[in-house]
Structures are given as C-alpha cells and as structure tokens.
Amino acid sequence: MDIFEAIMMICFGASWPASIHKTVKVKNPAGKSMIFLWLVEIGYISGIIYKLHRPDWVIALYCLNALMVATDLFLVNKYRRMRERGELK
C-alpha cells in the first residue's frame, strides 16, 4: 500500500516547485495564504512523525514536500516584510 501513499505524495508535491518559482519570480506573495501554507506544513510534519514510528521509504517524500512548503513559507514571509518596508514595488 505504500505505493499509493507515494503516488499521493508525488502528486501533492508536484505543485510546490511551481509555487516557489512563482514567488521568487514575481516577488509578490499577494494571494498566498499563510494559514493554508501552515496547515499544509503541519500536515507534512505530522506525516513525518507518523513515519518515524512506522518507518518506510515514503518518509523521504514527506520530508521533501515539507522542505518545499517551508521554503515557500519563508519566501512569502520575506517578500511580505520587504513590501511593507517599501523595499519592493
């Protein structure tokens, strides 16, 4: 059954590189919800904790996805602060 969980994680994870790329390219986090990103991050962290108790190779996908969401969270927060300070137009 791990294969189905892996497919789910790959499908969910496929969108994060595009989201990160858009955030870096546009430098405008308008429309991105910090609450949504945090909920997704908490979900991935919960999956990692579960996998630590029942280890298998799918934990790598949880870690990769959590890292990508954390990157997007960092960038969104960074660009919001920069816009508030007037450092970005």
PyMOL commands that set and color helices and strands:
alter all, ss='L'
color gray80, all
select helices_A, chain A and resi 2-13+16-26+34-53+59-84
alter helices_A, ss='H'
color red, helices_A
deselect
rebuild
show_as cartoon
